[in-house]
Amino acid sequence: MLRSDQVDRRVTSSPRVTVCVPNFNYGHFVGAAIESCLAQSYPHVEVVVVDDGSTDGSREVLSSYADVATVIFQSHKGAWQTYGRAFSESAGDIVIFLDADDLLVPDVVERVVQAFAEMPRASRVQWRLQVVDTDGNPTGATFPPMHWEMPDGDLRRYVVERRTYVWPPTSGNAYPRWVLELLLPIAVPATRWIDLFLAETTVLVGPVLCLSRPGSCYRWHGANESGSRDYLKVYRDYISDIVTGHENLRRVAGAEGIGGIPQAVTAAKDWAFASYRLASLKLDRPGHPLADDRVCTVAFSGVVAVMSQPYFAWSARMKRASWLVALALTPSRLVVPFLERTAFRRKSLSSPRTGRRHLAVQRDRTGQRERRFGMGCRAPRS
């Protein structure tokens, strides 16, 4: 494959921007998502919608937009394939993936174009999302929260050492076309989440830019709050996604000639991964997927990783380190109540203390689940 320094990164003075909208059973919301794309202050916007075999009223809603957007219907294939189909049908020099229940604010595309014009070699522009309720009313919260720092610039060294960082969910990112053409074919078949994949790999091919003001609205409603209490499955899914993501990082780093990424997935200073492994061990040690893991060593590595986190305040580091130690010492019969109280407590996103104590919430657009997505945003751009 080509390296990033071998591709044409030039962006025209008036680039076309494509907003790709994958939809699955969000007929109540997808019309508003499309309208928010059509209401952009920037004139050169293309909208591509791919319906992933919806069984609600989505077809009727989407058909009414066939004259102003590219609308495609397919049998149900899942989120990753739907995003890929939307991108393959797009023609934009810059691409935004907008989840069907989210919204773009009217000037975000204009701000994105300006940011890329100022730094054409950037691999991604990211921003926070305003949290709105089912009816689109602001809750006063943002995703990620305002007090979480979201790093930008050259993050290669940080990702090589720690793998992940603070980043927004799907609808809070824009990509130059060359980045997607370069990276998407590299993903291993087990890859499920396009936002996770691109958050961790785009930083290896160029700097990341942050907009200082939110650019999208994250709609919080009953269908995207998981009620699952299958703790073991949740943590095992987290572990599987991170193992897959680590392999993706190694592939991209190898193609880019970037050294330093450890072969072992457990070698990165990833405190959250350590917490998932620790929970898995405490819940079901015989079935834990990483045979060399031990409770004491995993807890110790997690504490070391979180205490050296450059983007966390000391209070945040101490809370997470204390959580790891407490879980390691919790008797087996009390692990589930411990997780119930500290890691899976329901909280309203409109609360000042948004999200979980230990985990941030992210929607699965084709079902219901919770997962870490990265956490922050202090940025210089408007």
C-alpha positions in Angstrom: 0.0 0.0 0.0 1.0 3.6 -0.3 2.4 5.5 2.6 0.8 8.7 3.7 3.7 10.7 2.4 3.1 9.3 -1.1 -0.5 10.4 -1.5 -1.8 13.7 -2.8 -3.0 15.7 0.2 -4.0 18.8 -1.8 -7.4 20.2 -1.0 -9.1 22.5 -3.5 -10.0 26.0 -2.6 -13.7 25.1 -2.5 -13.7 21.4 -1.6 -16.8 19.2 -1.8 -17.8 17.8 1.5 -19.8 14.6 1.8 -21.9 13.8 4.9 -22.4 10.0 5.0 -25.5 9.0 7.1 -25.9 5.3 7.9 -29.3 4.4 9.2 -30.9 1.4 10.9 -34.4 1.8 12.3 -34.0 5.5 13.1 -36.9 6.6 11.0 -38.0 9.0 13.7 -34.7 10.8 13.6 -33.0 10.4 10.2 -35.1 13.1 8.5 -33.8 15.7 11.0 -30.2 14.5 10.5 -30.6 15.0 6.7 -32.1 18.4 7.2 -29.2 19.4 9.3 -26.9 18.5 6.5 -28.9 20.5 4.0 -29.0 23.5 6.3 -25.2 24.0 6.3 -23.8 27.5 5.6 -21.1 26.0 3.4 -22.6 25.5 -0.1 -20.7 22.5 -1.5 -22.3 19.7 0.6 -23.3 16.3 -0.7 -25.4 13.9 1.4 -25.2 10.1 1.1 -27.7 8.0 3.1 -27.4 4.2 3.3 -30.3 2.3 5.0 -29.1 -0.9 6.5 -32.3 -3.0 6.1 -34.5 -1.0 8.4 -37.8 -2.5 9.4 -39.4 0.6 10.8 -40.7 3.6 8.7 -37.2 4.6 7.5 -37.8 3.8 3.8 -40.7 6.1 3.5 -38.8 8.9 5.2 -35.7 8.5 3.1 -37.6 8.2 -0.1 -38.9 11.7 0.4 -35.2 13.0 0.2 -34.3 11.2 -3.0 -34.2 14.4 -4.9 -31.7 16.2 -2.6 -29.6 13.3 -1.3 -28.2 10.0 -2.6 -30.3 7.4 -0.9 -29.4 3.7 -1.0 -31.2 0.7 0.5 -29.5 -2.5 1.3 -30.1 -5.7 3.2 -28.9 -5.7 6.8 -25.1 -6.0 6.9 -24.1 -4.2 10.1 -22.5 -0.9 11.0 -19.0 -1.3 9.5 -20.2 -2.4 6.1 -22.8 0.3 6.0 -20.3 3.1 6.7 -18.0 1.6 4.0 -20.9 1.5 1.5 -21.7 5.1 2.2 -18.1 6.2 1.7 -17.8 4.2 -1.5 -20.8 6.1 -2.9 -19.4 9.5 -1.9 -17.4 11.9 -4.0 -16.3 14.5 -1.4 -12.8 15.7 -0.8 -13.8 15.8 2.9 -16.0 13.2 4.6 -18.1 13.4 7.8 -19.9 10.3 9.1 -23.2 11.4 10.8 -25.1 8.9 12.8 -28.8 8.9 11.8 -30.1 10.1 15.2 -27.5 13.0 15.5 -27.5 16.5 14.0 -24.9 18.9 12.5 -24.8 22.5 13.7 -25.3 24.9 10.7 -21.7 26.2 10.4 -19.6 23.1 11.2 -18.8 22.2 7.6 -17.6 25.7 7.0 -15.4 25.5 10.0 -14.1 22.1 9.0 -13.2 23.4 5.5 -11.3 26.3 7.1 -9.4 24.1 9.4 -8.2 21.8 6.6 -7.3 24.8 4.5 -5.0 26.0 7.3 -3.4 22.6 7.7 -3.8 20.4 4.6 -1.7 17.6 6.0 -4.1 17.1 8.9 -5.6 13.6 9.1 -8.7 14.5 11.0 -10.7 17.4 12.4 -12.6 16.7 15.6 -15.1 18.5 17.9 -17.3 18.0 20.9 -21.0 17.2 20.5 -23.8 19.0 22.3 -26.1 16.6 24.1 -29.8 17.0 23.2 -32.8 15.0 24.4 -35.2 13.0 22.2 -36.9 16.2 21.0 -33.6 17.9 20.2 -33.6 20.2 23.2 -30.1 21.0 24.6 -29.4 19.4 28.0 -26.4 21.7 28.7 -24.0 18.8 28.5 -21.4 18.0 25.9 -19.8 14.8 24.7 -17.0 14.6 25.7 -17.5 16.8 28.7 -16.0 20.3 28.6 -13.7 19.6 31.5 -12.0 16.6 29.7 -9.0 17.6 27.7 -9.0 16.3 24.1 -5.5 16.4 22.8 -4.6 17.5 19.3 -1.5 18.0 17.1 1.0 15.2 16.5 -0.2 12.3 18.7 1.9 9.5 17.2 4.2 9.1 20.2 1.3 9.1 22.6 -0.6 6.4 20.7 2.5 4.3 20.3 2.9 4.2 24.1 -0.7 4.3 25.2 -2.8 3.2 22.2 -5.9 5.4 22.9 -6.6 8.9 24.0 -9.5 11.3 24.4 -11.7 11.4 21.3 -15.3 12.1 20.3 -17.8 9.6 18.9 -18.6 9.1 15.2 -20.5 12.4 14.5 -17.7 14.5 15.9 -15.1 13.9 13.2 -14.2 14.9 9.6 -11.7 13.2 7.4 -9.9 14.1 4.2 -10.7 11.6 1.5 -7.1 10.4 1.2 -7.0 9.3 4.8 -10.1 7.1 4.4 -8.8 5.6 1.1 -5.5 4.9 2.8 -6.7 3.4 6.1 -10.1 1.6 5.5 -8.6 -1.2 3.4 -6.1 -2.0 6.1 -8.7 -2.8 8.8 -8.7 -6.5 9.9 -12.0 -8.3 9.3 -12.9 -8.4 13.0 -13.1 -4.6 13.1 -16.5 -3.4 14.2 -16.4 0.3 15.1 -15.4 2.9 12.6 -14.9 5.7 15.1 -12.6 3.6 17.3 -10.6 2.4 14.3 -10.2 5.9 12.8 -9.5 7.6 16.2 -6.5 5.3 16.8 -5.1 5.1 13.3 -5.5 8.5 11.8 -3.0 10.0 14.2 -0.3 7.8 12.7 -0.7 9.5 9.3 -1.1 13.1 10.2 -1.8 15.6 13.0 -5.3 16.0 14.5 -7.1 19.4 14.7 -9.8 20.4 17.3 -12.6 22.9 16.9 -13.2 24.8 20.0 -17.0 24.9 19.7 -19.3 21.9 19.4 -20.1 21.0 15.8 -22.8 18.3 16.2 -25.7 17.3 18.5 -25.6 14.0 20.2 -29.2 12.8 20.7 -29.7 11.0 24.0 -32.8 8.8 24.0 -34.0 5.4 25.3 -32.8 3.4 22.3 -29.1 4.3 22.8 -28.9 3.7 26.6 -28.0 0.1 27.2 -29.9 -1.7 29.9 -27.5 -4.7 29.8 -26.2 -6.1 33.0 -24.2 -8.9 31.4 -21.0 -7.6 32.8 -18.8 -10.4 31.6 -20.0 -10.1 28.0 -19.5 -6.3 28.1 -15.9 -6.5 29.3 -15.1 -9.4 27.0 -16.4 -7.4 24.1 -14.2 -4.4 25.2 -11.2 -6.7 25.3 -11.9 -8.2 21.9 -12.3 -4.7 20.3 -9.0 -3.5 21.8 -7.2 -6.6 20.7 -8.5 -6.0 17.2 -7.6 -2.3 17.4 -4.1 -3.1 18.5 -3.6 -5.3 15.4 -5.0 -2.4 13.3 -2.5 0.0 14.8 0.4 -2.4 14.1 -0.7 -2.7 10.5 -0.9 1.0 9.9 2.4 1.6 11.8 4.1 -1.0 9.8 2.9 0.6 6.5 4.0 4.0 7.7 7.4 2.8 8.9 6.6 3.8 12.5 8.4 1.7 15.1 7.8 1.3 18.8 4.3 -0.3 19.0 4.7 -3.4 21.1 3.7 -6.8 19.7 1.8 -7.7 22.8 -1.5 -6.0 23.2 -1.0 -5.9 27.0 2.3 -4.0 26.8 0.7 -0.5 26.0 0.2 1.8 29.0 -3.6 1.6 28.6 -5.3 1.9 32.0 -8.8 1.3 30.6 -7.7 -1.9 28.9 -6.2 -3.0 32.3 -9.5 -2.3 34.0 -11.5 -4.4 31.5 -9.0 -7.3 31.9 -9.1 -7.0 35.6 -12.9 -7.1 35.7 -12.9 -10.1 33.3 -10.5 -12.0 35.6 -12.5 -11.3 38.7 -15.7 -12.3 37.1 -14.5 -15.5 35.4 -10.8 -16.3 35.6 -11.0 -19.7 33.8 -12.7 -18.2 30.7 -10.5 -15.0 30.6 -9.2 -14.7 27.0 -5.6 -13.6 27.8 -3.9 -16.6 29.4 -0.9 -14.8 30.9 -3.0 -12.2 32.8 -3.0 -12.3 36.6 -5.0 -10.1 39.0 -2.1 -8.6 40.8 0.0 -7.8 37.6 -2.9 -6.4 35.7 -4.0 -4.2 38.6 -0.4 -3.0 39.0 0.0 -2.2 35.3 -3.3 -0.3 35.3 -2.3 1.8 38.3 1.1 2.6 36.8 -0.6 3.6 33.5 -3.2 5.8 35.0 -0.9 7.6 37.4 1.3 8.6 34.4 -1.6 9.8 32.3 -0.6 13.4 31.1 -4.2 14.5 30.4 -5.8 13.6 33.7 -5.9 15.7 36.8 -4.3 14.2 39.9 -7.8 13.7 41.4 -8.9 11.7 38.3 -5.7 9.6 38.4 -6.2 8.8 42.1 -9.9 7.8 41.6 -9.1 5.4 38.8 -6.1 3.9 40.6 -8.2 3.4 43.7 -10.9 1.7 41.6 -8.3 -0.7 40.2 -6.9 -1.6 43.6 -10.4 -1.9 45.1 -11.6 -4.3 42.4 -8.4 -6.4 42.7 -9.1 -6.8 46.5 -12.9 -7.4 46.2 -14.0 -10.9 47.1 -15.5 -12.9 44.2 -19.0 -12.8 45.6 -19.0 -9.0 45.7 -17.6 -8.3 42.3 -20.9 -7.8 40.6 -22.3 -5.4 43.3 -19.0 -3.5 43.1 -19.3 -3.1 39.3 -22.9 -2.2 39.7 -22.0 0.7 42.1 -18.9 2.0 40.4 -18.9 1.1 36.7 -22.5 0.7 35.5 -24.5 3.2 37.4 -27.1 4.8 35.2 -26.7 8.6 35.0 -28.4 11.2 32.9 -26.2 12.8 30.3 -27.8 16.1 31.3 -26.3 15.7 34.8 -23.2 17.8 35.6 -21.4 14.6 36.4 -22.1 13.1 32.9 -21.7 9.4 32.2 -20.3 6.6 34.3 -17.8 7.1 37.1 -15.4 4.9 35.2 -16.7 4.5 31.7 -18.0 6.9 29.1 -21.1 6.0 27.2 -21.2 5.4 23.5 -24.0 4.2 21.3 -24.1 1.1 19.2 -26.1 2.3 16.2 -27.3 -1.2 15.3 -28.2 -2.4 18.8 -27.6 -1.3 22.4 -24.3 -1.3 24.2 -21.9 0.8 26.2 -18.2 1.2 25.6 -15.3 3.5 26.2 -14.7 5.9 23.4 -11.9 8.1 24.7 -12.4 11.0 27.0 -11.8 15.1 26.5 -11.3 19.0 24.8 -9.2 21.9 25.0 -8.5 23.2 21.6 -7.3 26.3 19.8 -9.6 26.4 16.8 -13.0 27.9 16.4 
